[in-house]
Amino acid sequence: MQQWTCGPAVLPHLTDDAIQHHLRVVGSHHLGVFQAVTAHLTGEAKWLAEGAEAVKVKLASVLMEYRDSGRAAIPPDASPIFKDLCEHAAKPMLEDGFKGTSKELTHLQLEYIMDEMRGFPDVLADTDLPADKLAKFHVAICGAGVHGISVAMRCQRAGIPYTILERDTDLSGTWHQNIYPGVRCDTPSITYSFSSDPNPNWKYYFAYGHEVKEYIKRLCDKYGITKNCVTGATVESATFDESSSTWQVKYRKDGEEKVMNSNVFVAAVGQLTNPSIPKIPGQDKFKGPACHTARFIPGLDFKDKNVVVMGTGATAMGICPEIQKVAKHLAIFQGTPQWYVDIPNHKRPISLEEQWCMRYVPFYERWYRFNALRQIVGSYLDVLKSGSEANKSLEEELTEYIKRQVNFRPDLVEKMVPKYPPICTRMLVDNNWCTMMLEDNVTLINGRAQEIRSTEVVGPKGEVLPADVIIYATGFQSTRFCSASLKIFGKGGVELSEDWGLEPTAYLGLTRPKFPNFYMTYGPNANVSSGGSIVWCAEIAGRYVGQCIAAMVRYGYKELAVKPEVHDEYNDYITQELKWTAWDDQRCVSWYKSGAGKVTNNLPMGLEEFWGWILEIGAILRSPGTELGHSSLESNEASCPEEVQEKLRGQQGLGLSGEGDPCDWPGIECYCYVCEIHSTEATGNLSSVREMTREITELTKLDLKGSQVTGDIAELLKLKNLKYLNLAQTQVMGNVEQLSQLQSLQILFLSQTRVVGDVSDVTKLKRLKPTCPAPPVSDTTDQAPNGPPVLGLALAAVGFRHHMALARLALAVPFVLLVLQLRRPDSPEMLALRLQQETQFRGPGIEKQRTEMLKWQRISESQRQFLLDGVQQNLRSDGRGPFDYRRVIFELNAIPTSTSSCRLRAGETEVLVALKCDLVKPRWTQSDAGQVQVTVDCAPSVSVALADSSTAEESGDGDFTGIRRWNF
């Protein structure tokens, strides 16, 4: 999105004629997307309901205005009509197979989609790794498919040395190996690209294989990955050396065996790599060409040939219609009937005009992607549930579709309509498969071949079929995962395939105990089949692996591995969750299941939930104050500096109240080119900051708290990407209204400055989202005794999203800091109101106790009522589900402005604490004695006792700490 939000949204070379022509051609085909773009760029929701002609005319004029002014566009979630845009995205997109959804987006789903829209910018948090540590580190990646490339992209952007070992002669994995006629993606092209690198050049709505390969290779060139790849290198084994905590990777190149030593080994070989060819008597007697689709013989000719295809899965769906067009006869052996869906755009090319829109119309591609993801997260899990009304309805619809397509021929209906629910096997996009069955040169045989002869294949009932060519479209050894390609030996010499036995398991599908510093991509239960593409799986896996590797480099970990108990608890959870899915139905046979009948390939989570788990791990790894002992990871701390070891052991807590670098806070959005200026020793004028950053246009953080810097805040208005601004306790002056131009601003500290203005001006900063109503402020701009003018309300906010994945908790309370400076007739104190959140990391299950540090201060009755209203407002908020716990802590600090002490007196202390649980209406009460009780329907009652102020200890600075315990 940065190309539109940080520079001219519309390029100056685009002419009026070009704009009008392209919009005129495309506007009617994807009207919903154009409506969203027009409403977004204008800020007017009315365009979401206008017709094609009106929208095209308006959008053309808007694009011309943006071009002439050279201005940037605001991000989607900064739009005043963002809620309307989200609701609009739920409307049907029938050409793409989306029927619309009536469900509202949850907070978690919206955060996930917006993270995709921004391109997973968290990678930039790892661009500051120490050079001396990077020089001593190396990652070995086995495989140059989309998963290997995803990990390499993470390493490349973080500056982590790596090498890809690829057994083929070129990059792109599956898309290099599969060259059979008709090979194409059966996932919409719009979502078959990395969120960070969308492809505006797709020529088809469902891309052909060569297009996908070209896209992957362009990424390799863009990131410089090709030069770090060794092709023709077959990895044979990887062994963990416990004495050095490194991996010895043995591979063969040009007939010579070689060894590579690396700190981390990543097996990115995928699930669909090693062909599975059934053993049929007489195979060696066949005289004609025979091959698996993944090992297709280039130039193989089907013209006027008798062709036998074994299998009716996705590859058969692609190749059979191409064979049927030229073959004398096509015989298809069907082991399991499949469900087919009809998507009108499946074979349609993307017009040159729409490709132009993808490239040049601000947010066109992003809103297209947003709408697709909105549909997926809003409906897929309902259909996935075995026996659900949605699944039954889909079964009826698809059954009727198949019957109509085969003209209700009884023999074909009997063969082709499955006897199991939809989604139990992989759903296929109908590639004219059904109508192909009506052709005279096609025969569908239910069952498996019994024998192969020199020029014939014998069917299950003894029928003899002539055969000149045999094609095995029989899938892959998917349930063996990376162990099908190489031997991997962990601690104690344990071999991976022996360690997991007949039912492979892994934590998040990515790592296992006893195998430190080892990651497998697309491993057990890593196939997020709830609407996600393989590229999505690769990007999310790359995120996890990249986070772990960066933490090893940053903190000097020699070993990093998942704890056995966490691995086991996670997989127990996965096993239980799979039971409600259609995948677990025993009436179907699919490549999702192991030989023991357990679903080992698929993940029973929505995209947003798995995204939340990965985000949570990243939060743990990036927070130096986090106690890793409570996380999912084990670390070898032997090489860590002493201060880091203290933090790892929990002797130092993680502060979330404004100290430290916001980029280190979990969930903080860091866009491209994170630059920082941090100084408490600085002197001079803000104009020098402007001059210093003339070439650093992407500055995101400026922290000058407590410095001697002076000047006017107007000097900062060119820093359009500024997200964090701390000018507290400086002599900076100006009016807060000027900051309304900094629309990216998320965190703002202006306390004890000479900045003045009106509270309402703060609300113009759309990225700041306070959760409490502002209190009445009357004389806030008066001169306080012995002090500078004070601002009525200085607000700092950041969209803090912290997903407690390990405990199936999702905490998404915005981290908001409201600094309220008041002058009261009877007191010169400044009261600071803070809404802050603290978390601890635990394994699955809700922890029994949490300890909180609360500060108690004197407040007036009006302030007490303000807090009371704020709690009640938060308790009425909507949320995400019965496992979504949110905690809100209101804290008041009295900050004396003179040397006189502020003494606490009995009866003057009030602190309100609330627990928030969504999708229910919590019952909240406060007794006369000061007892706050919150009762929710989805959890045991929660009671939080307020401190008895009569027992409070006096403190010279008006501050003392009370410790209370929360019981869940």
KAGI-V505519 format. One record per residue. N is the residue number from 0. SS is DSSP state (alpha for helix, beta for strand, coil for the rest). Layout:
N:SS ; N:SS
This chain:
0:coil ; 1:alpha ; 2:alpha ; 3:alpha ; 4:alpha ; 5:coil ; 6:coil ; 7:coil ; 8:coil ; 9:coil ; 10:coil ; 11:coil ; 12:coil ; 13:coil ; 14:coil ; 15:alpha ; 16:alpha ; 17:alpha ; 18:alpha ; 19:alpha ; 20:alpha ; 21:alpha ; 22:alpha ; 23:alpha ; 24:alpha ; 25:alpha ; 26:coil ; 27:coil ; 28:coil ; 29:coil ; 30:alpha ; 31:alpha ; 32:alpha ; 33:alpha ; 34:alpha ; 35:alpha ; 36:alpha ; 37:alpha ; 38:alpha ; 39:alpha ; 40:alpha ; 41:alpha ; 42:coil ; 43:coil ; 44:alpha ; 45:alpha ; 46:alpha ; 47:alpha ; 48:coil ; 49:coil ; 50:coil ; 51:alpha ; 52:alpha ; 53:alpha ; 54:alpha ; 55:alpha ; 56:alpha ; 57:alpha ; 58:alpha ; 59:alpha ; 60:alpha ; 61:alpha ; 62:alpha ; 63:alpha ; 64:alpha ; 65:alpha ; 66:alpha ; 67:alpha ; 68:alpha ; 69:coil ; 70:coil ; 71:coil ; 72:coil ; 73:coil ; 74:coil ; 75:alpha ; 76:alpha ; 77:alpha ; 78:coil ; 79:coil ; 80:coil ; 81:alpha ; 82:alpha ; 83:alpha ; 84:alpha ; 85:alpha ; 86:alpha ; 87:alpha ; 88:coil ; 89:coil ; 90:coil ; 91:coil ; 92:beta ; 93:alpha ; 94:alpha ; 95:alpha ; 96:coil ; 97:beta ; 98:coil ; 99:coil ; 100:coil ; 101:coil ; 102:coil ; 103:coil ; 104:coil ; 105:coil ; 106:alpha ; 107:alpha ; 108:alpha ; 109:alpha ; 110:alpha ; 111:alpha ; 112:alpha ; 113:alpha ; 114:alpha ; 115:alpha ; 116:alpha ; 117:alpha ; 118:coil ; 119:coil ; 120:alpha ; 121:alpha ; 122:alpha ; 123:alpha ; 124:alpha ; 125:alpha ; 126:coil ; 127:coil ; 128:coil ; 129:coil ; 130:alpha ; 131:alpha ; 132:alpha ; 133:alpha ; 134:coil ; 135:coil ; 136:coil ; 137:coil ; 138:beta ; 139:beta ; 140:beta ; 141:beta ; 142:coil ; 143:coil ; 144:coil ; 145:alpha ; 146:alpha ; 147:alpha ; 148:alpha ; 149:alpha ; 150:alpha ; 151:alpha ; 152:alpha ; 153:alpha ; 154:alpha ; 155:alpha ; 156:alpha ; 157:alpha ; 158:coil ; 159:coil ; 160:coil ; 161:beta ; 162:beta ; 163:beta ; 164:beta ; 165:beta ; 166:coil ; 167:coil ; 168:coil ; 169:coil ; 170:coil ; 171:coil ; 172:coil ; 173:alpha ; 174:alpha ; 175:alpha ; 176:alpha ; 177:coil ; 178:coil ; 179:coil ; 180:coil ; 181:coil ; 182:coil ; 183:beta ; 184:coil ; 185:coil ; 186:coil ; 187:coil ; 188:alpha ; 189:alpha ; 190:alpha ; 191:coil ; 192:coil ; 193:coil ; 194:coil ; 195:coil ; 196:coil ; 197:coil ; 198:coil ; 199:coil ; 200:coil ; 201:coil ; 202:coil ; 203:beta ; 204:coil ; 205:coil ; 206:coil ; 207:beta ; 208:alpha ; 209:alpha ; 210:alpha ; 211:alpha ; 212:alpha ; 213:alpha ; 214:alpha ; 215:alpha ; 216:alpha ; 217:alpha ; 218:alpha ; 219:alpha ; 220:alpha ; 221:alpha ; 222:alpha ; 223:coil ; 224:coil ; 225:alpha ; 226:alpha ; 227:alpha ; 228:beta ; 229:beta ; 230:beta ; 231:coil ; 232:beta ; 233:beta ; 234:beta ; 235:beta ; 236:beta ; 237:beta ; 238:beta ; 239:beta ; 240:beta ; 241:coil ; 242:coil ; 243:coil ; 244:coil ; 245:beta ; 246:beta ; 247:beta ; 248:beta ; 249:beta ; 250:beta ; 251:beta ; 252:beta ; 253:coil ; 254:coil ; 255:beta ; 256:beta ; 257:beta ; 258:beta ; 259:beta ; 260:beta ; 261:beta ; 262:coil ; 263:beta ; 264:beta ; 265:beta ; 266:beta ; 267:coil ; 268:coil ; 269:coil ; 270:coil ; 271:coil ; 272:coil ; 273:coil ; 274:beta ; 275:coil ; 276:coil ; 277:coil ; 278:coil ; 279:coil ; 280:coil ; 281:coil ; 282:alpha ; 283:alpha ; 284:alpha ; 285:coil ; 286:coil ; 287:coil ; 288:beta ; 289:beta ; 290:beta ; 291:beta ; 292:alpha ; 293:alpha ; 294:alpha ; 295:coil ; 296:coil ; 297:coil ; 298:coil ; 299:coil ; 300:coil ; 301:coil ; 302:coil ; 303:coil ; 304:coil ; 305:beta ; 306:beta ; 307:beta ; 308:beta ; 309:beta ; 310:coil ; 311:coil ; 312:coil ; 313:alpha ; 314:alpha ; 315:alpha ; 316:alpha ; 317:alpha ; 318:alpha ; 319:alpha ; 320:alpha ; 321:alpha ; 322:alpha ; 323:alpha ; 324:coil ; 325:coil ; 326:coil ; 327:coil ; 328:beta ; 329:beta ; 330:beta ; 331:beta ; 332:beta ; 333:beta ; 334:coil ; 335:coil ; 336:coil ; 337:coil ; 338:coil ; 339:beta ; 340:beta ; 341:coil ; 342:coil ; 343:alpha ; 344:alpha ; 345:alpha ; 346:alpha ; 347:coil ; 348:beta ; 349:coil ; 350:coil ; 351:alpha ; 352:alpha ; 353:alpha ; 354:alpha ; 355:alpha ; 356:alpha ; 357:alpha ; 358:alpha ; 359:alpha ; 360:coil ; 361:coil ; 362:coil ; 363:alpha ; 364:alpha ; 365:alpha ; 366:alpha ; 367:alpha ; 368:alpha ; 369:alpha ; 370:alpha ; 371:alpha ; 372:alpha ; 373:alpha ; 374:alpha ; 375:alpha ; 376:alpha ; 377:alpha ; 378:alpha ; 379:alpha ; 380:alpha ; 381:alpha ; 382:alpha ; 383:alpha ; 384:beta ; 385:coil ; 386:coil ; 387:coil ; 388:alpha ; 389:alpha ; 390:alpha ; 391:alpha ; 392:alpha ; 393:alpha ; 394:alpha ; 395:alpha ; 396:alpha ; 397:alpha ; 398:alpha ; 399:alpha ; 400:alpha ; 401:alpha ; 402:alpha ; 403:alpha ; 404:alpha ; 405:coil ; 406:coil ; 407:coil ; 408:coil ; 409:alpha ; 410:alpha ; 411:alpha ; 412:alpha ; 413:alpha ; 414:alpha ; 415:alpha ; 416:coil ; 417:coil ; 418:coil ; 419:coil ; 420:coil ; 421:coil ; 422:coil ; 423:coil ; 424:coil ; 425:coil ; 426:coil ; 427:beta ; 428:beta ; 429:coil ; 430:coil ; 431:coil ; 432:alpha ; 433:alpha ; 434:alpha ; 435:alpha ; 436:coil ; 437:coil ; 438:coil ; 439:coil ; 440:coil ; 441:beta ; 442:beta ; 443:beta ; 444:beta ; 445:beta ; 446:coil ; 447:coil ; 448:coil ; 449:coil ; 450:beta ; 451:beta ; 452:coil ; 453:coil ; 454:coil ; 455:beta ; 456:beta ; 457:beta ; 458:coil ; 459:coil ; 460:coil ; 461:coil ; 462:coil ; 463:beta ; 464:beta ; 465:beta ; 466:coil ; 467:coil ; 468:beta ; 469:beta ; 470:beta ; 471:beta ; 472:coil ; 473:coil ; 474:coil ; 475:beta ; 476:coil ; 477:alpha ; 478:alpha ; 479:alpha ; 480:alpha ; 481:alpha ; 482:alpha ; 483:alpha ; 484:coil ; 485:coil ; 486:beta ; 487:beta ; 488:beta ; 489:coil ; 490:alpha ; 491:alpha ; 492:alpha ; 493:coil ; 494:beta ; 495:alpha ; 496:alpha ; 497:alpha ; 498:alpha ; 499:alpha ; 500:coil ; 501:coil ; 502:coil ; 503:coil ; 504:coil ; 505:coil ; 506:beta ; 507:coil ; 508:coil ; 509:coil ; 510:beta ; 511:coil ; 512:coil ; 513:coil ; 514:coil ; 515:coil ; 516:coil ; 517:beta ; 518:beta ; 519:beta ; 520:coil ; 521:coil ; 522:coil ; 523:coil ; 524:coil ; 525:coil ; 526:beta ; 527:coil ; 528:coil ; 529:coil ; 530:coil ; 531:coil ; 532:coil ; 533:alpha ; 534:alpha ; 535:alpha ; 536:alpha ; 537:alpha ; 538:alpha ; 539:alpha ; 540:alpha ; 541:alpha ; 542:alpha ; 543:alpha ; 544:alpha ; 545:alpha ; 546:alpha ; 547:alpha ; 548:alpha ; 549:alpha ; 550:alpha ; 551:alpha ; 552:alpha ; 553:alpha ; 554:alpha ; 555:coil ; 556:coil ; 557:coil ; 558:coil ; 559:beta ; 560:beta ; 561:beta ; 562:coil ; 563:alpha ; 564:alpha ; 565:alpha ; 566:alpha ; 567:alpha ; 568:alpha ; 569:alpha ; 570:alpha ; 571:alpha ; 572:alpha ; 573:alpha ; 574:alpha ; 575:alpha ; 576:alpha ; 577:alpha ; 578:coil ; 579:coil ; 580:beta ; 581:alpha ; 582:alpha ; 583:alpha ; 584:coil ; 585:coil ; 586:coil ; 587:coil ; 588:coil ; 589:coil ; 590:coil ; 591:coil ; 592:beta ; 593:coil ; 594:coil ; 595:coil ; 596:coil ; 597:coil ; 598:beta ; 599:coil ; 600:coil ; 601:beta ; 602:coil ; 603:coil ; 604:coil ; 605:coil ; 606:alpha ; 607:alpha ; 608:alpha ; 609:alpha ; 610:alpha ; 611:alpha ; 612:alpha ; 613:alpha ; 614:alpha ; 615:alpha ; 616:alpha ; 617:alpha ; 618:alpha ; 619:alpha ; 620:alpha ; 621:alpha ; 622:coil ; 623:coil ; 624:coil ; 625:coil ; 626:coil ; 627:alpha ; 628:alpha ; 629:alpha ; 630:coil ; 631:coil ; 632:beta ; 633:beta ; 634:beta ; 635:coil ; 636:coil ; 637:coil ; 638:coil ; 639:coil ; 640:coil ; 641:alpha ; 642:alpha ; 643:alpha ; 644:alpha ; 645:alpha ; 646:alpha ; 647:alpha ; 648:coil ; 649:coil ; 650:coil ; 651:coil ; 652:coil ; 653:coil ; 654:coil ; 655:coil ; 656:coil ; 657:coil ; 658:coil ; 659:coil ; 660:coil ; 661:alpha ; 662:alpha ; 663:alpha ; 664:coil ; 665:coil ; 666:coil ; 667:coil ; 668:coil ; 669:coil ; 670:coil ; 671:coil ; 672:coil ; 673:coil ; 674:beta ; 675:beta ; 676:beta ; 677:beta ; 678:coil ; 679:coil ; 680:coil ; 681:coil ; 682:beta ; 683:beta ; 684:beta ; 685:alpha ; 686:alpha ; 687:alpha ; 688:alpha ; 689:alpha ; 690:alpha ; 691:alpha ; 692:coil ; 693:coil ; 694:coil ; 695:coil ; 696:coil ; 697:coil ; 698:beta ; 699:beta ; 700:beta ; 701:beta ; 702:beta ; 703:coil ; 704:coil ; 705:coil ; 706:coil ; 707:beta ; 708:beta ; 709:beta ; 710:beta ; 711:beta ; 712:alpha ; 713:alpha ; 714:alpha ; 715:alpha ; 716:coil ; 717:coil ; 718:coil ; 719:coil ; 720:coil ; 721:coil ; 722:coil ; 723:beta ; 724:beta ; 725:beta ; 726:coil ; 727:coil ; 728:coil ; 729:coil ; 730:beta ; 731:beta ; 732:beta ; 733:beta ; 734:beta ; 735:alpha ; 736:alpha ; 737:alpha ; 738:alpha ; 739:alpha ; 740:alpha ; 741:coil ; 742:coil ; 743:coil ; 744:coil ; 745:coil ; 746:beta ; 747:beta ; 748:beta ; 749:coil ; 750:coil ; 751:coil ; 752:coil ; 753:beta ; 754:beta ; 755:beta ; 756:coil ; 757:coil ; 758:alpha ; 759:alpha ; 760:alpha ; 761:alpha ; 762:coil ; 763:coil ; 764:coil ; 765:coil ; 766:coil ; 767:coil ; 768:coil ; 769:coil ; 770:coil ; 771:coil ; 772:coil ; 773:coil ; 774:coil ; 775:coil ; 776:coil ; 777:coil ; 778:coil ; 779:coil ; 780:coil ; 781:coil ; 782:beta ; 783:coil ; 784:coil ; 785:coil ; 786:coil ; 787:coil ; 788:beta ; 789:coil ; 790:coil ; 791:coil ; 792:beta ; 793:beta ; 794:beta ; 795:beta ; 796:beta ; 797:beta ; 798:coil ; 799:coil ; 800:coil ; 801:beta ; 802:coil ; 803:coil ; 804:alpha ; 805:alpha ; 806:alpha ; 807:coil ; 808:coil ; 809:coil ; 810:beta ; 811:coil ; 812:coil ; 813:coil ; 814:beta ; 815:beta ; 816:beta ; 817:beta ; 818:beta ; 819:beta ; 820:coil ; 821:coil ; 822:coil ; 823:beta ; 824:coil ; 825:coil ; 826:beta ; 827:coil ; 828:coil ; 829:beta ; 830:beta ; 831:beta ; 832:beta ; 833:beta ; 834:beta ; 835:beta ; 836:coil ; 837:coil ; 838:coil ; 839:coil ; 840:coil ; 841:coil ; 842:coil ; 843:coil ; 844:coil ; 845:coil ; 846:coil ; 847:coil ; 848:beta ; 849:beta ; 850:beta ; 851:beta ; 852:beta ; 853:beta ; 854:beta ; 855:coil ; 856:coil ; 857:beta ; 858:coil ; 859:coil ; 860:alpha ; 861:alpha ; 862:alpha ; 863:alpha ; 864:alpha ; 865:alpha ; 866:alpha ; 867:alpha ; 868:alpha ; 869:alpha ; 870:alpha ; 871:alpha ; 872:alpha ; 873:alpha ; 874:alpha ; 875:coil ; 876:coil ; 877:coil ; 878:coil ; 879:coil ; 880:coil ; 881:coil ; 882:coil ; 883:coil ; 884:beta ; 885:beta ; 886:beta ; 887:beta ; 888:beta ; 889:beta ; 890:beta ; 891:beta ; 892:beta ; 893:beta ; 894:beta ; 895:coil ; 896:coil ; 897:coil ; 898:coil ; 899:coil ; 900:coil ; 901:coil ; 902:coil ; 903:coil ; 904:coil ; 905:coil ; 906:coil ; 907:coil ; 908:beta ; 909:coil ; 910:coil ; 911:coil ; 912:beta ; 913:beta ; 914:beta ; 915:beta ; 916:beta ; 917:coil ; 918:coil ; 919:coil ; 920:coil ; 921:coil ; 922:beta ; 923:beta ; 924:beta ; 925:beta ; 926:coil ; 927:coil ; 928:coil ; 929:coil ; 930:beta ; 931:beta ; 932:beta ; 933:beta ; 934:beta ; 935:coil ; 936:coil ; 937:coil ; 938:coil ; 939:coil ; 940:coil ; 941:beta ; 942:beta ; 943:beta ; 944:beta ; 945:coil ; 946:coil ; 947:coil ; 948:alpha ; 949:alpha ; 950:alpha ; 951:coil ; 952:coil ; 953:coil ; 954:coil ; 955:coil ; 956:coil ; 957:coil ; 958:coil ; 959:coil ; 960:beta ; 961:beta ; 962:beta ; 963:beta ; 964:beta ; 965:beta ; 966:beta ; 967:coil
